[in-house]
Structures are given as structure tokens and as C-alpha cells.
Amino acid sequence: MTNSLLNDSSLNISTVNDYPTLTIAPAQVMRGSGILSQCGTAIARFGKRPLVIGGDRTLTVTQPFLQPIFQDQALQTAQATYGNDCSEIGLTGLREAIANHQADLILGVGGGKALDAAKLVAYQSQLPIITIPTSAATCAAWTALSNVYTDLGAFQYDVSLIRCPDLLILDYDLIQTAPQRTLIAGIGDALAKWYEASVSSGHSDRTLVIAAVQQARVLRDLLLQKSVAALQAPGSNLWREIVDASVLMAGMIGGLGGAQCRTVAAHAVHNGLTHLLQSHDALHGEKVAYGILVQLRLEEMLQGNILAATSRQQLLKFYTEIGLPQTLGDLGLDGVTIAELRRSAEVACQEGSDIHRLPFEVTPTQLMAAMVSTTAPCSSPRTQDSDFAPLPVVQS
């Protein structure tokens, strides 16, 4: 549905000669084990009446970490939950909480949706924003971007913000309280930076975009080489490197390269899947990781791209090693109907979707075929539309 947020020109990043204003990084990043307890002065520098925004569970978990800081700095605090999703209804409630508390600072605490909601209402209220991620599942703590969903969790649109957070506090001890599944999802989300940026921006002649694409390649290599060992040693130096890669480096690449470099088909597939209620138990990064396989399958089928086929086989082996989903069934969608799958594909292919950053056209029927064949063995290229009917493994 149409919302004033979509039509508000003040939400658009200003441009000069098609070069966007750069929103590369938070003004400051503080990281370390137990670092949150040392950040009282840094937090108090931004305001004396912070509103802490998070989910119910997260607000409870982080209370022991935050309360000593608030007491030591004599901060007058209040808490507000963002609801089930970063949705228009939830955002309205948060703006009311800001007004009622007369907040002069927003602390976003939690995962991607909590941080997106906190960043967006901070921008709308013209307040400073501090992000404190409680997992390494996304790079939302870093970015100048918020995704908005319906109350039922279906992706609606994203909003580009005029700056990254004023302060990002990455406390490894806090991150380690999250289930390991969240870091695995973060690895999947971060991997997409290379597979999407290399397709959409690999031939760019713009200096900073070239830098972003090359950093995405380095990020991919780090994740492929170190993730398995890191996941076997939570809290280790190697584990912290993978946390940094998923939360910090992935965010920097998106900021440096911009929207064109940030998301392509893998995130479009994620957005389409969110319109299926059955997918909501899967994490953002899990759906994006699956979306990478779908994108590679599209390149393989529609372009006859042998490198894409080889990359897909490499990722399937890696996904098996760390536990990322490879099929619709792995996402809890083994019972999805053809009609439901088509609805998801149509959302992913709608006008304005990131999937159109691919260097070739994709129809919903072709996308459906890719979505049900992510684990297919490498095969000879096919280009006729008749070859892309959905495979019969999907129940009607």
C-alpha cells in the first residue's frame, strides 16, 4: 500500500550529477569483549533521555548490560518495542513513544528489524541514533538503510537514510549470547555481497564501486576460508573475525558501492519469500543465502554461465558444512503450492525489484524454475521459455 514515507522527497538521498551523497560508515565504531560497559560516556555524549528500542526478548536480555550504564551516567531512560516487524503501525507506535518520553537519543538494540525500526524513527525525529546489535545475523547496525514490512512480515519497501548511525557498539560478549544459527545466517547474508555486486557492478568504471566489488571478493574469500573453523570455536579470535566480517565489513561494502552494488536477485528472492507465511521461521540471511543459489541458477540457465554453475556447486558444499539452506524444503517450504510459489516469484520480479539489476530479463516462470532446482547438477545451458516450467516437485 502507498504510504507518505514513500512519497516524502526528504527521504531520498540527494544527488549531484547522478553521484549519490555517500553514507559509507557510522561516525564511530566501538568493539570488543565487554565493550558495552565502557561506553557510558560515549552514549551520554549524544543525549540524556534515551529511548531504547528493541524486541521484548532483546530488551530483557540486554537490561543487565545497559542498566549499570544508565545509572552511572544518570540517564533518564524508557523502553519501547518495535512490535512484530519494522512496520508502519510499529513505527507509528515508536514515534508516539519518542514524543511521550521526550527522547533526545535513540538506542537501537537487537537484530535487523529492531535496528531498522530504530534507525528510521531516529531519522524521522531528527535524533541521534546508536546501534547495539545482539547478533551477527545482518549488517543492519552499520547501514544507512531501513527495510519496512507489513505486520505479517511481508517486505514492502526500503528507505535510504541520510547518514549511518552516529555510534555502533559491537560487544562480542553480547553477540555470543545469540544462537549460533544467527551468525550462520549472517554469513549467508554477507556472502551475497560478492555474488550480487559482481553481477550488477563488476564492470563499473567508478573508483569507489570498483573498491566495493573488490572488497566483496575479499569478504567472500574470508567467509569461505574461515567460517567452518570459527563456528567450531565461539568467542575465539577467529570467531570475532567472522562477526566483524558479517556485521562491519558487509555493511561497509554496501555503503561504499551504494544501492546498485548492494542488492540484486538474492535479496529480491528474499523479498518475494517474505510474502509466504510459511517462510517466516527462516532468518533473513537464510533466505538470502538460498537466494544466492537461485541467482546463480538463473545465470546458469539463462546465460549458459559455466562459472555460475561452478560457483553454485562450491556454495552447496560450503552450505552443507555450516548449515545454510539449499532448497525450499530447507526453508520450511516443502509444502508450498505452485500458486504460492508463483506469487512469491511475481513479487520478486515486480517493477522496481532489485532483480532487474541483473544484466538479463527474468520472468516469474523462469524464476520459479530456478527456485526449485537450486541443487540440480551442472547441465548444458537452456534458453527456451518452454524449458522453464516449474518442476513437479512442488505440490499443487
KANOR-V176625 format. One record per residue. N is the residue number from 1. SS is DSSP state (hx for helix, st for strand, lp for the rest). Layout:
BEGIN
n = {N/N}
ss = {SS/SS}
END
This chain:
BEGIN
n = {1/2/3/4/5/6/7/8/9/10/11/12/13/14/15/16/17/18/19/20/21/22/23/24/25/26/27/28/29/30/31/32/33/34/35/36/37/38/39/40/41/42/43/44/45/46/47/48/49/50/51/52/53/54/55/56/57/58/59/60/61/62/63/64/65/66/67/68/69/70/71/72/73/74/75/76/77/78/79/80/81/82/83/84/85/86/87/88/89/90/91/92/93/94/95/96/97/98/99/100/101/102/103/104/105/106/107/108/109/110/111/112/113/114/115/116/117/118/119/120/121/122/123/124/125/126/127/128/129/130/131/132/133/134/135/136/137/138/139/140/141/142/143/144/145/146/147/148/149/150/151/152/153/154/155/156/157/158/159/160/161/162/163/164/165/166/167/168/169/170/171/172/173/174/175/176/177/178/179/180/181/182/183/184/185/186/187/188/189/190/191/192/193/194/195/196/197/198/199/200/201/202/203/204/205/206/207/208/209/210/211/212/213/214/215/216/217/218/219/220/221/222/223/224/225/226/227/228/229/230/231/232/233/234/235/236/237/238/239/240/241/242/243/244/245/246/247/248/249/250/251/252/253/254/255/256/257/258/259/260/261/262/263/264/265/266/267/268/269/270/271/272/273/274/275/276/277/278/279/280/281/282/283/284/285/286/287/288/289/290/291/292/293/294/295/296/297/298/299/300/301/302/303/304/305/306/307/308/309/310/311/312/313/314/315/316/317/318/319/320/321/322/323/324/325/326/327/328/329/330/331/332/333/334/335/336/337/338/339/340/341/342/343/344/345/346/347/348/349/350/351/352/353/354/355/356/357/358/359/360/361/362/363/364/365/366/367/368/369/370/371/372/373/374/375/376/377/378/379/380/381/382/383/384/385/386/387/388/389/390/391/392/393/394/395/396}
ss = {lp/lp/lp/hx/hx/hx/hx/lp/hx/hx/hx/lp/lp/lp/st/st/lp/lp/st/st/lp/lp/lp/lp/lp/lp/lp/lp/st/st/st/st/lp/lp/hx/hx/hx/hx/lp/hx/hx/hx/hx/hx/lp/lp/lp/lp/lp/st/st/st/st/st/lp/hx/hx/hx/hx/hx/hx/hx/hx/hx/hx/hx/hx/hx/hx/hx/hx/hx/lp/lp/lp/lp/lp/st/st/st/st/lp/lp/lp/lp/lp/st/hx/hx/hx/hx/hx/hx/hx/hx/hx/hx/hx/hx/hx/hx/lp/lp/lp/st/st/st/st/st/st/lp/hx/hx/hx/hx/hx/hx/hx/hx/hx/hx/hx/hx/hx/hx/lp/lp/st/st/st/st/st/st/lp/lp/lp/lp/lp/lp/lp/lp/lp/lp/lp/st/st/st/st/st/lp/lp/lp/lp/lp/st/st/st/st/st/st/lp/lp/lp/lp/lp/lp/st/st/st/st/st/hx/hx/hx/hx/lp/lp/lp/lp/hx/hx/hx/hx/hx/hx/hx/hx/hx/hx/hx/hx/hx/hx/hx/hx/hx/hx/hx/hx/hx/hx/lp/lp/lp/lp/lp/hx/hx/hx/hx/hx/hx/hx/hx/hx/hx/hx/hx/hx/hx/hx/hx/hx/hx/hx/hx/hx/hx/hx/hx/hx/lp/lp/lp/lp/lp/hx/hx/hx/hx/hx/hx/hx/hx/hx/hx/hx/hx/hx/hx/hx/hx/hx/hx/hx/hx/hx/lp/hx/hx/hx/hx/lp/lp/hx/hx/hx/hx/hx/hx/hx/hx/hx/lp/lp/lp/hx/hx/hx/lp/lp/lp/lp/hx/hx/hx/hx/hx/hx/hx/hx/hx/hx/hx/hx/hx/hx/hx/hx/hx/hx/hx/hx/lp/lp/hx/hx/hx/hx/hx/hx/hx/hx/hx/hx/hx/hx/hx/hx/hx/hx/hx/lp/lp/lp/lp/lp/lp/hx/hx/hx/lp/lp/lp/lp/lp/st/hx/hx/hx/hx/hx/hx/hx/hx/hx/hx/hx/lp/lp/lp/lp/lp/hx/hx/hx/hx/lp/lp/lp/lp/lp/lp/hx/hx/hx/hx/hx/hx/hx/hx/lp/lp/lp/lp/lp/lp/lp/lp/lp/lp/lp/lp/lp/hx/hx/hx/hx/lp/lp/lp/lp/lp/lp/st/lp}
END
